[in-house]
Amino acid sequence: MDHIHAFPRHFIWGTSTAAYQIEGAVTADGRGTSIWDTFCHTPGTIKNSENADIACDHYNRLEEDLDLIATTGPHYRFSISWPRVLPHGTGQVNEKGIDFYNRLINGLLERGVTPWVTMYHWDLPQALQDKGGWTHRDISNWFQDYAHILLDRFGDRVNNWMIVNEPSAISLFGHGYGFHAPGLTGLENLMPATHHLNLTIGQVYRMAKSLCPTLNIGSTYTRMDQRPETPDTPLTAVESFDCLWNRNFYDPLLLGRYPAQTLPYIKRYIQNDDMDIVKTDLDFIGIQHYAAIYVREDSAKIYGAFFGDNPTQFEKTGLGWPIDPDGFYDCLMHLKKTYPHLPPIIITENGAVFDDTLDKNGTCHDPKRIAFLKDYIAALSRAIADGVDVRGYFAWTLMDNFEWAEGYTPRFGLVHVDRATLKRTPKSSWQWYRQLIQNNGLLPEG
């Protein structure tokens, strides 16, 4: 895919990271324990028994990383660690945690980089999990108190906020299948977590806009279109998985209702005015896309559907995900057609894993990632030309990091991180992406 339409003049370009995946320093300066700390140190949860105790040591290498960020692009999306700010989830603020994020935000601004802050990227304080976490309705009040602190301390310098990162992954992986922290399973955990995530996003958005109407506030959602594994896969299985992954979140947010397939399981958790709160006119919606999901029928799984095998006709990333830029285009067009009142979109994550190694000269060439980015960004430009209101793109991710249950083996980064020394080495894709940004979205050769 070589053809690309011009991007808007003020299009937003940047990179994304998440606190737990890069910060490390999990016991430093008063930080509390998160559910991912607990999960990582539970045997059998993480590949190779790895953990994020050190991660990329971003907490202790902040100045170096700020310089790296500043030479990558003009915008930077990162998350704040809830247990670093509130070690017990509520109550006393940890001022040393606040100081770290002040240094990060001020360092970005001093270098001419615009911060985009995710309030919650999966690292719930363990103290709140002990009270029920996302399955407990009070989570929306705990989150509002936390968000109020963030806005009070950082809102004078941060205008762009995302409330929750990928509620579908939090609910399905963390509370349905148990793949992710906190490792819960079953509809009895999945359904309340799903509704409380939606409710929290609506409540926090309204609270934040009441404090400062000019803030630019959204939330980020995965969007993976569902396709049948084989021609014989029942359509009902595909539709069911679409509810789990997509419609359980987009329909309440944008239409004010749950899908008919979901409602019988979730209505017991809905109280009087909930759906009026859940339906929310976000200032923007963050879309995170990697690949379509191929679905198989599986009666032993929730809703009778599960992840199927990926098709053979596509090239694959290092995680075995199909490389299908046309699918990215289709995903955006489908969103536009399905939800007439869709807010402006920011692509808050898109990227790929490849087997990146340093050569004998200490450089890292990753032509497959360049080809991936080139084709997906070209597909994005086509979607914009065809009427989808997309206003920005954040590549996932700045640097190789801790990839949750997959540990450190997958490398998504534009910058190589040596696991032994933690040395940062920009890859050839980093240079390519820098050139793209300097060209204002005109694809460089690579």
URZI-V531990 format. One record per residue. SS is DSSP state (2 for helix, 1 for strand, 0 for the rest). OMEGA is omega as a letter, one per 40 degrees, with the letter a starting at -180 (* if undefined). Layout:
# URZI-V531990
ss:SS omega:OMEGA
ss:SS omega:OMEGA
This chain:
# URZI-V531990
ss:0 omega:a
ss:0 omega:a
ss:0 omega:i
ss:0 omega:i
ss:0 omega:a
ss:0 omega:i
ss:0 omega:i
ss:0 omega:a
ss:0 omega:a
ss:0 omega:i
ss:0 omega:a
ss:1 omega:i
ss:1 omega:i
ss:1 omega:i
ss:1 omega:a
ss:1 omega:i
ss:0 omega:i
ss:0 omega:a
ss:2 omega:a
ss:2 omega:a
ss:2 omega:a
ss:2 omega:a
ss:0 omega:a
ss:0 omega:i
ss:0 omega:a
ss:0 omega:i
ss:0 omega:a
ss:2 omega:i
ss:2 omega:i
ss:2 omega:i
ss:0 omega:i
ss:0 omega:i
ss:0 omega:i
ss:1 omega:i
ss:2 omega:i
ss:2 omega:i
ss:2 omega:a
ss:2 omega:a
ss:2 omega:a
ss:2 omega:a
ss:0 omega:i
ss:0 omega:a
ss:0 omega:i
ss:0 omega:a
ss:0 omega:a
ss:0 omega:i
ss:2 omega:i
ss:2 omega:i
ss:2 omega:a
ss:0 omega:i
ss:0 omega:a
ss:0 omega:a
ss:0 omega:i
ss:0 omega:a
ss:0 omega:i
ss:0 omega:a
ss:0 omega:a
ss:0 omega:a
ss:0 omega:a
ss:0 omega:a
ss:0 omega:a
ss:2 omega:a
ss:2 omega:i
ss:2 omega:a
ss:2 omega:i
ss:2 omega:i
ss:2 omega:i
ss:2 omega:i
ss:2 omega:a
ss:2 omega:i
ss:0 omega:i
ss:0 omega:a
ss:0 omega:a
ss:0 omega:i
ss:1 omega:a
ss:1 omega:i
ss:1 omega:i
ss:1 omega:i
ss:1 omega:i
ss:0 omega:i
ss:0 omega:i
ss:2 omega:a
ss:2 omega:i
ss:2 omega:i
ss:2 omega:i
ss:0 omega:a
ss:0 omega:a
ss:0 omega:i
ss:0 omega:i
ss:0 omega:i
ss:0 omega:a
ss:0 omega:i
ss:0 omega:i
ss:0 omega:a
ss:2 omega:i
ss:2 omega:i
ss:2 omega:i
ss:2 omega:a
ss:2 omega:i
ss:2 omega:a
ss:2 omega:i
ss:2 omega:i
ss:2 omega:i
ss:2 omega:a
ss:2 omega:a
ss:2 omega:i
ss:2 omega:i
ss:2 omega:a
ss:2 omega:i
ss:2 omega:a
ss:0 omega:i
ss:0 omega:a
ss:0 omega:i
ss:1 omega:i
ss:1 omega:i
ss:1 omega:a
ss:1 omega:i
ss:1 omega:a
ss:1 omega:a
ss:1 omega:i
ss:0 omega:i
ss:0 omega:a
ss:0 omega:i
ss:0 omega:i
ss:1 omega:a
ss:2 omega:i
ss:2 omega:i
ss:2 omega:i
ss:2 omega:i
ss:0 omega:i
ss:0 omega:a
ss:0 omega:i
ss:2 omega:a
ss:2 omega:i
ss:2 omega:a
ss:0 omega:a
ss:0 omega:a
ss:0 omega:i
ss:2 omega:a
ss:2 omega:i
ss:2 omega:i
ss:2 omega:a
ss:2 omega:i
ss:2 omega:i
ss:2 omega:i
ss:2 omega:a
ss:2 omega:i
ss:2 omega:i
ss:2 omega:i
ss:2 omega:a
ss:2 omega:i
ss:2 omega:a
ss:2 omega:a
ss:2 omega:a
ss:0 omega:i
ss:0 omega:a
ss:0 omega:a
ss:0 omega:i
ss:0 omega:a
ss:1 omega:a
ss:1 omega:i
ss:1 omega:a
ss:1 omega:a
ss:1 omega:i
ss:1 omega:i
ss:0 omega:i
ss:2 omega:i
ss:2 omega:i
ss:2 omega:i
ss:2 omega:a
ss:2 omega:a
ss:2 omega:a
ss:2 omega:a
ss:2 omega:a
ss:2 omega:i
ss:0 omega:a
ss:1 omega:a
ss:0 omega:i
ss:0 omega:a
ss:0 omega:i
ss:0 omega:e
ss:0 omega:i
ss:0 omega:i
ss:0 omega:a
ss:1 omega:i
ss:0 omega:i
ss:2 omega:a
ss:2 omega:i
ss:2 omega:a
ss:2 omega:a
ss:2 omega:i
ss:2 omega:i
ss:2 omega:i
ss:2 omega:a
ss:2 omega:a
ss:2 omega:i
ss:2 omega:i
ss:2 omega:a
ss:2 omega:a
ss:2 omega:i
ss:2 omega:i
ss:2 omega:a
ss:2 omega:a
ss:2 omega:i
ss:2 omega:a
ss:2 omega:i
ss:2 omega:a
ss:2 omega:a
ss:2 omega:i
ss:2 omega:i
ss:2 omega:a
ss:0 omega:a
ss:0 omega:a
ss:0 omega:i
ss:0 omega:i
ss:1 omega:a
ss:1 omega:i
ss:1 omega:i
ss:1 omega:a
ss:1 omega:a
ss:1 omega:i
ss:1 omega:i
ss:0 omega:i
ss:0 omega:i
ss:0 omega:a
ss:1 omega:i
ss:1 omega:i
ss:1 omega:i
ss:0 omega:i
ss:0 omega:i
ss:0 omega:a
ss:0 omega:a
ss:0 omega:a
ss:0 omega:i
ss:2 omega:a
ss:2 omega:i
ss:2 omega:i
ss:2 omega:a
ss:2 omega:i
ss:2 omega:a
ss:2 omega:i
ss:2 omega:i
ss:2 omega:a
ss:2 omega:a
ss:2 omega:a
ss:2 omega:a
ss:2 omega:i
ss:2 omega:a
ss:2 omega:i
ss:2 omega:a
ss:2 omega:i
ss:2 omega:a
ss:2 omega:a
ss:2 omega:a
ss:2 omega:i
ss:0 omega:i
ss:0 omega:i
ss:0 omega:i
ss:0 omega:a
ss:2 omega:i
ss:2 omega:a
ss:2 omega:a
ss:2 omega:a
ss:2 omega:a
ss:2 omega:a
ss:2 omega:a
ss:2 omega:a
ss:2 omega:a
ss:2 omega:a
ss:0 omega:i
ss:0 omega:a
ss:0 omega:a
ss:0 omega:a
ss:2 omega:a
ss:2 omega:i
ss:2 omega:i
ss:2 omega:a
ss:2 omega:i
ss:0 omega:a
ss:0 omega:i
ss:0 omega:i
ss:0 omega:i
ss:0 omega:i
ss:1 omega:i
ss:1 omega:i
ss:1 omega:i
ss:1 omega:a
ss:1 omega:a
ss:0 omega:i
ss:0 omega:a
ss:0 omega:i
ss:0 omega:i
ss:1 omega:i
ss:1 omega:a
ss:1 omega:i
ss:1 omega:i
ss:1 omega:a
ss:0 omega:a
ss:0 omega:a
ss:0 omega:a
ss:0 omega:i
ss:2 omega:a
ss:2 omega:i
ss:2 omega:a
ss:1 omega:a
ss:1 omega:i
ss:1 omega:i
ss:0 omega:i
ss:0 omega:i
ss:0 omega:a
ss:0 omega:a
ss:0 omega:a
ss:0 omega:a
ss:0 omega:i
ss:0 omega:a
ss:1 omega:i
ss:0 omega:i
ss:0 omega:i
ss:0 omega:a
ss:0 omega:a
ss:0 omega:a
ss:1 omega:i
ss:0 omega:a
ss:0 omega:a
ss:2 omega:i
ss:2 omega:i
ss:2 omega:i
ss:2 omega:i
ss:2 omega:a
ss:2 omega:i
ss:2 omega:a
ss:2 omega:i
ss:2 omega:i
ss:2 omega:i
ss:2 omega:a
ss:2 omega:a
ss:2 omega:a
ss:2 omega:a
ss:0 omega:a
ss:0 omega:a
ss:0 omega:i
ss:0 omega:i
ss:0 omega:i
ss:0 omega:a
ss:1 omega:i
ss:1 omega:i
ss:1 omega:a
ss:1 omega:i
ss:1 omega:i
ss:0 omega:a
ss:0 omega:a
ss:0 omega:i
ss:0 omega:i
ss:0 omega:a
ss:0 omega:a
ss:0 omega:i
ss:0 omega:i
ss:0 omega:i
ss:0 omega:a
ss:0 omega:i
ss:0 omega:i
ss:0 omega:i
ss:0 omega:a
ss:0 omega:i
ss:0 omega:a
ss:0 omega:a
ss:2 omega:i
ss:2 omega:i
ss:2 omega:i
ss:2 omega:i
ss:2 omega:i
ss:2 omega:a
ss:2 omega:a
ss:2 omega:a
ss:2 omega:a
ss:2 omega:i
ss:2 omega:i
ss:2 omega:i
ss:2 omega:i
ss:2 omega:a
ss:2 omega:i
ss:2 omega:i
ss:2 omega:i
ss:2 omega:i
ss:2 omega:a
ss:0 omega:i
ss:0 omega:i
ss:0 omega:a
ss:0 omega:i
ss:1 omega:a
ss:1 omega:a
ss:1 omega:a
ss:1 omega:i
ss:1 omega:i
ss:1 omega:i
ss:1 omega:e
ss:0 omega:i
ss:0 omega:a
ss:1 omega:i
ss:0 omega:a
ss:0 omega:i
ss:0 omega:a
ss:0 omega:i
ss:2 omega:a
ss:2 omega:i
ss:2 omega:i
ss:0 omega:a
ss:0 omega:a
ss:0 omega:i
ss:0 omega:i
ss:0 omega:i
ss:0 omega:a
ss:0 omega:i
ss:0 omega:i
ss:1 omega:i
ss:1 omega:i
ss:1 omega:i
ss:0 omega:a
ss:0 omega:a
ss:0 omega:a
ss:0 omega:a
ss:0 omega:i
ss:0 omega:i
ss:1 omega:i
ss:1 omega:i
ss:1 omega:i
ss:0 omega:i
ss:2 omega:i
ss:2 omega:i
ss:2 omega:i
ss:2 omega:i
ss:2 omega:a
ss:2 omega:i
ss:2 omega:a
ss:2 omega:i
ss:2 omega:a
ss:2 omega:i
ss:2 omega:i
ss:0 omega:a
ss:0 omega:i
ss:0 omega:i
ss:0 omega:a
ss:0 omega:i
ss:0 omega:i
ss:0 omega:i
ss:0 omega:*
